[in-house]
Amino acid sequence: MGYIFLFLIGFGLAVTGGVTIIAYTNFLPAGVTWLEYFSFISTRPECYFLPAGLILIAFVIYRFPHSP
């Protein structure tokens, strides 16, 4: 049961980070270059939720593949 909870937390973090990164792409039509965009999102802590969530999901899936 705990592994499902960890998986869902990882999924929530990944969705939150992914949506935030996609939302920040709205800066591109305003004249921001790709380099400035990646520089900006690398300074935003909420954008780190995507890799953290994916790592947590991968940990739960690969560490406990046969949990009942």
Distance bins in CASP14 RR format, pairs under 12 A and 6 or more apart:
PFRMAT RR
TARGET T0000
AUTHOR 0000-0000-0000
RMODE 2
METHOD distances of the structure
MODEL  1
1 7 0 0 0 0 0 1 0 0 0 0 0
1 8 0 0 0 0 0 1 0 0 0 0 0
1 64 0 0 0 0 0 1 0 0 0 0 0
1 67 0 0 0 0 1 0 0 0 0 0 0
1 68 0 0 0 0 1 0 0 0 0 0 0
2 8 0 0 0 0 1 0 0 0 0 0 0
2 9 0 0 0 0 1 0 0 0 0 0 0
2 60 0 0 0 0 1 0 0 0 0 0 0
2 64 0 0 0 0 1 0 0 0 0 0 0
2 67 0 0 0 0 1 0 0 0 0 0 0
2 68 0 0 0 0 0 1 0 0 0 0 0
3 9 0 0 0 0 0 1 0 0 0 0 0
3 10 0 0 0 0 0 1 0 0 0 0 0
3 56 0 0 0 0 0 1 0 0 0 0 0
3 57 0 0 0 0 0 1 0 0 0 0 0
3 59 0 0 0 0 1 0 0 0 0 0 0
3 60 1 0 1 0 0 0 0 0 0 0 0
3 61 0 0 0 0 1 0 0 0 0 0 0
3 62 0 0 0 0 0 1 0 0 0 0 0
3 63 0 0 0 0 1 0 0 0 0 0 0
3 64 1 0 1 0 0 0 0 0 0 0 0
3 65 0 0 0 0 0 1 0 0 0 0 0
3 66 0 0 0 0 0 1 0 0 0 0 0
3 67 1 0 1 0 0 0 0 0 0 0 0
3 68 0 0 0 0 1 0 0 0 0 0 0
4 10 0 0 0 0 0 1 0 0 0 0 0
4 11 0 0 0 0 0 1 0 0 0 0 0
4 57 0 0 0 0 0 1 0 0 0 0 0
4 60 0 0 0 0 1 0 0 0 0 0 0
4 61 0 0 0 0 0 1 0 0 0 0 0
4 64 0 0 0 0 1 0 0 0 0 0 0
4 67 0 0 0 0 1 0 0 0 0 0 0
4 68 0 0 0 0 0 1 0 0 0 0 0
5 11 0 0 0 0 0 1 0 0 0 0 0
5 12 0 0 0 0 0 1 0 0 0 0 0
5 56 0 0 0 0 0 1 0 0 0 0 0
5 60 0 0 0 0 1 0 0 0 0 0 0
5 64 0 0 0 0 0 1 0 0 0 0 0
5 67 0 0 0 0 0 1 0 0 0 0 0
6 12 0 0 0 0 0 1 0 0 0 0 0
6 13 0 0 0 0 0 1 0 0 0 0 0
6 53 0 0 0 0 0 1 0 0 0 0 0
6 55 0 0 0 0 0 1 0 0 0 0 0
6 56 1 0 0 1 0 0 0 0 0 0 0
6 57 0 0 0 0 1 0 0 0 0 0 0
6 58 0 0 0 0 0 1 0 0 0 0 0
6 59 1 0 0 1 0 0 0 0 0 0 0
6 60 1 0 1 0 0 0 0 0 0 0 0
6 61 0 0 0 0 0 1 0 0 0 0 0
6 63 0 0 0 0 1 0 0 0 0 0 0
6 64 0 0 0 0 1 0 0 0 0 0 0
6 67 0 0 0 0 0 1 0 0 0 0 0
7 13 0 0 0 0 0 1 0 0 0 0 0
7 14 0 0 0 0 0 1 0 0 0 0 0
7 53 0 0 0 0 1 0 0 0 0 0 0
7 54 0 0 0 0 0 1 0 0 0 0 0
7 56 1 0 0 1 0 0 0 0 0 0 0
7 57 1 0 0 1 0 0 0 0 0 0 0
7 58 0 0 0 0 0 1 0 0 0 0 0
7 59 0 0 0 0 1 0 0 0 0 0 0
7 60 1 0 1 0 0 0 0 0 0 0 0
7 61 1 0 0 1 0 0 0 0 0 0 0
7 62 0 0 0 0 0 1 0 0 0 0 0
7 63 0 0 0 0 0 1 0 0 0 0 0
7 64 0 0 0 0 1 0 0 0 0 0 0
7 65 0 0 0 0 0 1 0 0 0 0 0
7 67 0 0 0 0 0 1 0 0 0 0 0
8 14 0 0 0 0 0 1 0 0 0 0 0
8 15 0 0 0 0 0 1 0 0 0 0 0
8 53 0 0 0 0 0 1 0 0 0 0 0
8 56 0 0 0 0 1 0 0 0 0 0 0
8 57 0 0 0 0 1 0 0 0 0 0 0
8 60 0 0 0 0 1 0 0 0 0 0 0
9 15 0 0 0 0 0 1 0 0 0 0 0
9 16 0 0 0 0 0 1 0 0 0 0 0
9 49 0 0 0 0 0 1 0 0 0 0 0
9 52 0 0 0 0 1 0 0 0 0 0 0
9 53 1 0 0 1 0 0 0 0 0 0 0
9 55 0 0 0 0 0 1 0 0 0 0 0
9 56 1 0 0 1 0 0 0 0 0 0 0
9 57 0 0 0 0 1 0 0 0 0 0 0
9 59 0 0 0 0 0 1 0 0 0 0 0
9 60 0 0 0 0 1 0 0 0 0 0 0
10 16 0 0 0 0 1 0 0 0 0 0 0
10 17 0 0 0 0 0 1 0 0 0 0 0
10 49 0 0 0 0 1 0 0 0 0 0 0
10 50 0 0 0 0 0 1 0 0 0 0 0
10 51 0 0 0 0 0 1 0 0 0 0 0
10 52 1 0 0 1 0 0 0 0 0 0 0
10 53 1 0 1 0 0 0 0 0 0 0 0
10 54 1 0 0 1 0 0 0 0 0 0 0
10 55 0 0 0 0 1 0 0 0 0 0 0
10 56 1 0 1 0 0 0 0 0 0 0 0
10 57 1 0 1 0 0 0 0 0 0 0 0
10 58 0 0 0 0 1 0 0 0 0 0 0
10 59 0 0 0 0 1 0 0 0 0 0 0
10 60 1 0 0 1 0 0 0 0 0 0 0
10 61 0 0 0 0 0 1 0 0 0 0 0
11 17 0 0 0 0 0 1 0 0 0 0 0
11 18 0 0 0 0 0 1 0 0 0 0 0
11 49 0 0 0 0 0 1 0 0 0 0 0
11 50 0 0 0 0 0 1 0 0 0 0 0
11 52 0 0 0 0 0 1 0 0 0 0 0
11 53 1 0 0 1 0 0 0 0 0 0 0
11 54 0 0 0 0 1 0 0 0 0 0 0
11 56 0 0 0 0 1 0 0 0 0 0 0
11 57 1 0 0 1 0 0 0 0 0 0 0
11 58 0 0 0 0 0 1 0 0 0 0 0
11 60 0 0 0 0 1 0 0 0 0 0 0
11 61 0 0 0 0 0 1 0 0 0 0 0
12 18 0 0 0 0 1 0 0 0 0 0 0
12 19 0 0 0 0 1 0 0 0 0 0 0
12 20 0 0 0 0 0 1 0 0 0 0 0
12 49 0 0 0 0 1 0 0 0 0 0 0
12 50 0 0 0 0 0 1 0 0 0 0 0
12 52 0 0 0 0 0 1 0 0 0 0 0
12 53 1 0 0 1 0 0 0 0 0 0 0
12 54 0 0 0 0 0 1 0 0 0 0 0
12 56 0 0 0 0 1 0 0 0 0 0 0
12 57 0 0 0 0 1 0 0 0 0 0 0
13 19 0 0 0 0 0 1 0 0 0 0 0
13 20 0 0 0 0 0 1 0 0 0 0 0
13 45 0 0 0 0 0 1 0 0 0 0 0
13 46 0 0 0 0 1 0 0 0 0 0 0
13 47 0 0 0 0 0 1 0 0 0 0 0
13 48 0 0 0 0 1 0 0 0 0 0 0
13 49 1 0 1 0 0 0 0 0 0 0 0
13 50 1 0 0 1 0 0 0 0 0 0 0
13 51 0 0 0 0 1 0 0 0 0 0 0
13 52 1 0 1 0 0 0 0 0 0 0 0
13 53 1 1 0 0 0 0 0 0 0 0 0
13 54 0 0 0 0 1 0 0 0 0 0 0
13 55 0 0 0 0 1 0 0 0 0 0 0
13 56 1 0 0 1 0 0 0 0 0 0 0
13 57 0 0 0 0 1 0 0 0 0 0 0
14 20 0 0 0 0 0 1 0 0 0 0 0
14 21 0 0 0 0 0 1 0 0 0 0 0
14 47 0 0 0 0 0 1 0 0 0 0 0
14 48 0 0 0 0 0 1 0 0 0 0 0
14 49 1 0 0 1 0 0 0 0 0 0 0
14 50 1 0 1 0 0 0 0 0 0 0 0
14 51 0 0 0 0 1 0 0 0 0 0 0
14 52 0 0 0 0 1 0 0 0 0 0 0
14 53 1 0 1 0 0 0 0 0 0 0 0
14 54 1 0 1 0 0 0 0 0 0 0 0
14 55 0 0 0 0 1 0 0 0 0 0 0
14 56 0 0 0 0 1 0 0 0 0 0 0
14 57 1 0 0 1 0 0 0 0 0 0 0
14 58 0 0 0 0 0 1 0 0 0 0 0
14 60 0 0 0 0 0 1 0 0 0 0 0
15 21 0 0 0 0 0 1 0 0 0 0 0
15 22 0 0 0 0 0 1 0 0 0 0 0
15 46 0 0 0 0 0 1 0 0 0 0 0
15 49 0 0 0 0 1 0 0 0 0 0 0
15 50 0 0 0 0 1 0 0 0 0 0 0
15 52 0 0 0 0 0 1 0 0 0 0 0
15 53 0 0 0 0 1 0 0 0 0 0 0
15 54 0 0 0 0 0 1 0 0 0 0 0
15 57 0 0 0 0 0 1 0 0 0 0 0
16 22 0 0 0 0 0 1 0 0 0 0 0
16 23 0 0 0 0 0 1 0 0 0 0 0
16 44 0 0 0 0 0 1 0 0 0 0 0
16 45 0 0 0 0 0 1 0 0 0 0 0
16 46 1 0 0 1 0 0 0 0 0 0 0
16 47 0 0 0 0 1 0 0 0 0 0 0
16 48 0 0 0 0 0 1 0 0 0 0 0
16 49 1 0 1 0 0 0 0 0 0 0 0
16 50 1 0 0 1 0 0 0 0 0 0 0
16 51 0 0 0 0 0 1 0 0 0 0 0
16 52 0 0 0 0 1 0 0 0 0 0 0
16 53 0 0 0 0 1 0 0 0 0 0 0
16 54 0 0 0 0 0 1 0 0 0 0 0
17 23 0 0 0 0 1 0 0 0 0 0 0
17 24 0 0 0 0 1 0 0 0 0 0 0
17 41 0 0 0 0 1 0 0 0 0 0 0
17 44 0 0 0 0 1 0 0 0 0 0 0
17 45 0 0 0 0 0 1 0 0 0 0 0
17 46 1 0 0 1 0 0 0 0 0 0 0
17 47 1 0 0 1 0 0 0 0 0 0 0
17 48 1 0 0 1 0 0 0 0 0 0 0
17 49 1 1 0 0 0 0 0 0 0 0 0
17 50 1 0 1 0 0 0 0 0 0 0 0
17 51 0 0 0 0 1 0 0 0 0 0 0
17 52 0 0 0 0 1 0 0 0 0 0 0
17 53 0 0 0 0 1 0 0 0 0 0 0
17 54 0 0 0 0 1 0 0 0 0 0 0
18 24 0 0 0 0 1 0 0 0 0 0 0
18 25 0 0 0 0 0 1 0 0 0 0 0
18 41 0 0 0 0 0 1 0 0 0 0 0
18 44 0 0 0 0 0 1 0 0 0 0 0
18 46 0 0 0 0 1 0 0 0 0 0 0
18 47 1 0 0 1 0 0 0 0 0 0 0
18 48 0 0 0 0 0 1 0 0 0 0 0
18 49 1 0 0 1 0 0 0 0 0 0 0
18 50 1 0 1 0 0 0 0 0 0 0 0
18 51 0 0 0 0 1 0 0 0 0 0 0
18 52 0 0 0 0 0 1 0 0 0 0 0
18 53 0 0 0 0 1 0 0 0 0 0 0
18 54 0 0 0 0 1 0 0 0 0 0 0
19 25 0 0 0 0 0 1 0 0 0 0 0
19 26 0 0 0 0 0 1 0 0 0 0 0
19 46 0 0 0 0 1 0 0 0 0 0 0
19 47 0 0 0 0 0 1 0 0 0 0 0
19 49 0 0 0 0 1 0 0 0 0 0 0
19 50 0 0 0 0 1 0 0 0 0 0 0
20 26 0 0 0 0 0 1 0 0 0 0 0
20 40 0 0 0 0 0 1 0 0 0 0 0
20 41 0 0 0 0 1 0 0 0 0 0 0
20 44 1 0 0 1 0 0 0 0 0 0 0
20 45 0 0 0 0 1 0 0 0 0 0 0
20 46 1 0 1 0 0 0 0 0 0 0 0
20 47 1 0 1 0 0 0 0 0 0 0 0
20 48 0 0 0 0 1 0 0 0 0 0 0
20 49 1 0 0 1 0 0 0 0 0 0 0
20 50 1 0 0 1 0 0 0 0 0 0 0
21 27 0 0 0 0 0 1 0 0 0 0 0
21 28 0 0 0 0 0 1 0 0 0 0 0
21 37 0 0 0 0 1 0 0 0 0 0 0
21 38 0 0 0 0 0 1 0 0 0 0 0
21 40 0 0 0 0 0 1 0 0 0 0 0
21 41 1 0 0 1 0 0 0 0 0 0 0
21 42 0 0 0 0 0 1 0 0 0 0 0
21 44 0 0 0 0 1 0 0 0 0 0 0
21 46 0 0 0 0 1 0 0 0 0 0 0
21 47 1 0 1 0 0 0 0 0 0 0 0
21 48 0 0 0 0 0 1 0 0 0 0 0
21 49 0 0 0 0 1 0 0 0 0 0 0
21 50 1 0 0 1 0 0 0 0 0 0 0
21 51 0 0 0 0 0 1 0 0 0 0 0
22 28 0 0 0 0 0 1 0 0 0 0 0
22 37 0 0 0 0 0 1 0 0 0 0 0
22 41 0 0 0 0 0 1 0 0 0 0 0
22 47 0 0 0 0 0 1 0 0 0 0 0
22 50 0 0 0 0 0 1 0 0 0 0 0
23 37 0 0 0 0 0 1 0 0 0 0 0
23 41 0 0 0 0 0 1 0 0 0 0 0
23 44 0 0 0 0 0 1 0 0 0 0 0
23 46 0 0 0 0 1 0 0 0 0 0 0
23 47 0 0 0 0 0 1 0 0 0 0 0
24 30 0 0 0 0 0 1 0 0 0 0 0
24 32 0 0 0 0 1 0 0 0 0 0 0
24 34 0 0 0 0 0 1 0 0 0 0 0
24 36 0 0 0 0 0 1 0 0 0 0 0
24 37 1 0 0 1 0 0 0 0 0 0 0
24 38 0 0 0 0 0 1 0 0 0 0 0
24 39 0 0 0 0 0 1 0 0 0 0 0
24 40 1 0 0 1 0 0 0 0 0 0 0
24 41 1 0 1 0 0 0 0 0 0 0 0
24 42 0 0 0 0 0 1 0 0 0 0 0
24 43 0 0 0 0 0 1 0 0 0 0 0
24 44 1 0 0 1 0 0 0 0 0 0 0
24 46 0 0 0 0 1 0 0 0 0 0 0
24 47 1 0 0 1 0 0 0 0 0 0 0
24 50 0 0 0 0 0 1 0 0 0 0 0
25 31 0 0 0 0 0 1 0 0 0 0 0
25 32 0 0 0 0 1 0 0 0 0 0 0
25 34 0 0 0 0 1 0 0 0 0 0 0
25 37 1 0 0 1 0 0 0 0 0 0 0
25 38 0 0 0 0 0 1 0 0 0 0 0
25 40 0 0 0 0 0 1 0 0 0 0 0
25 41 0 0 0 0 1 0 0 0 0 0 0
25 47 0 0 0 0 0 1 0 0 0 0 0
26 32 0 0 0 0 1 0 0 0 0 0 0
26 37 0 0 0 0 0 1 0 0 0 0 0
26 40 0 0 0 0 0 1 0 0 0 0 0
27 33 0 0 0 0 1 0 0 0 0 0 0
27 34 0 0 0 0 0 1 0 0 0 0 0
27 36 0 0 0 0 1 0 0 0 0 0 0
27 37 1 0 0 1 0 0 0 0 0 0 0
27 38 0 0 0 0 0 1 0 0 0 0 0
27 39 0 0 0 0 0 1 0 0 0 0 0
27 40 1 0 0 1 0 0 0 0 0 0 0
27 41 0 0 0 0 1 0 0 0 0 0 0
27 44 0 0 0 0 0 1 0 0 0 0 0
28 34 1 0 0 1 0 0 0 0 0 0 0
28 35 0 0 0 0 0 1 0 0 0 0 0
28 36 0 0 0 0 1 0 0 0 0 0 0
28 37 1 0 0 1 0 0 0 0 0 0 0
28 38 0 0 0 0 0 1 0 0 0 0 0
28 40 0 0 0 0 0 1 0 0 0 0 0
28 41 0 0 0 0 0 1 0 0 0 0 0
29 37 0 0 0 0 0 1 0 0 0 0 0
30 36 0 0 0 0 0 1 0 0 0 0 0
30 37 0 0 0 0 0 1 0 0 0 0 0
30 40 0 0 0 0 0 1 0 0 0 0 0
31 37 0 0 0 0 1 0 0 0 0 0 0
32 38 0 0 0 0 0 1 0 0 0 0 0
32 39 0 0 0 0 1 0 0 0 0 0 0
32 40 1 0 0 1 0 0 0 0 0 0 0
32 41 0 0 0 0 0 1 0 0 0 0 0
33 39 0 0 0 0 1 0 0 0 0 0 0
33 40 0 0 0 0 0 1 0 0 0 0 0
34 40 0 0 0 0 0 1 0 0 0 0 0
34 41 0 0 0 0 0 1 0 0 0 0 0
35 41 0 0 0 0 0 1 0 0 0 0 0
35 42 0 0 0 0 0 1 0 0 0 0 0
36 42 0 0 0 0 0 1 0 0 0 0 0
36 43 0 0 0 0 0 1 0 0 0 0 0
37 43 0 0 0 0 0 1 0 0 0 0 0
37 44 0 0 0 0 0 1 0 0 0 0 0
37 47 0 0 0 0 0 1 0 0 0 0 0
38 44 0 0 0 0 0 1 0 0 0 0 0
38 47 0 0 0 0 1 0 0 0 0 0 0
39 47 0 0 0 0 0 1 0 0 0 0 0
40 46 0 0 0 0 0 1 0 0 0 0 0
40 47 0 0 0 0 1 0 0 0 0 0 0
41 47 1 0 1 0 0 0 0 0 0 0 0
41 48 0 0 0 0 1 0 0 0 0 0 0
41 49 0 0 0 0 0 1 0 0 0 0 0
41 50 0 0 0 0 1 0 0 0 0 0 0
41 51 0 0 0 0 0 1 0 0 0 0 0
42 48 0 0 0 0 1 0 0 0 0 0 0
42 51 0 0 0 0 0 1 0 0 0 0 0
44 50 0 0 0 0 0 1 0 0 0 0 0
45 51 0 0 0 0 0 1 0 0 0 0 0
45 52 0 0 0 0 0 1 0 0 0 0 0
46 52 0 0 0 0 0 1 0 0 0 0 0
47 53 0 0 0 0 0 1 0 0 0 0 0
48 54 0 0 0 0 0 1 0 0 0 0 0
48 55 0 0 0 0 0 1 0 0 0 0 0
49 55 0 0 0 0 0 1 0 0 0 0 0
49 56 0 0 0 0 0 1 0 0 0 0 0
50 56 0 0 0 0 0 1 0 0 0 0 0
50 57 0 0 0 0 0 1 0 0 0 0 0
51 57 0 0 0 0 0 1 0 0 0 0 0
51 58 0 0 0 0 0 1 0 0 0 0 0
52 58 0 0 0 0 0 1 0 0 0 0 0
52 59 0 0 0 0 0 1 0 0 0 0 0
53 59 0 0 0 0 1 0 0 0 0 0 0
53 60 0 0 0 0 1 0 0 0 0 0 0
53 61 0 0 0 0 0 1 0 0 0 0 0
54 60 0 0 0 0 0 1 0 0 0 0 0
54 61 0 0 0 0 0 1 0 0 0 0 0
54 62 0 0 0 0 0 1 0 0 0 0 0
55 61 0 0 0 0 0 1 0 0 0 0 0
55 62 0 0 0 0 0 1 0 0 0 0 0
55 63 0 0 0 0 0 1 0 0 0 0 0
56 62 0 0 0 0 0 1 0 0 0 0 0
56 63 0 0 0 0 0 1 0 0 0 0 0
57 63 0 0 0 0 0 1 0 0 0 0 0
57 64 0 0 0 0 0 1 0 0 0 0 0
58 64 0 0 0 0 0 1 0 0 0 0 0
58 65 0 0 0 0 0 1 0 0 0 0 0
59 65 0 0 0 0 0 1 0 0 0 0 0
60 67 0 0 0 0 1 0 0 0 0 0 0
61 67 0 0 0 0 0 1 0 0 0 0 0
END
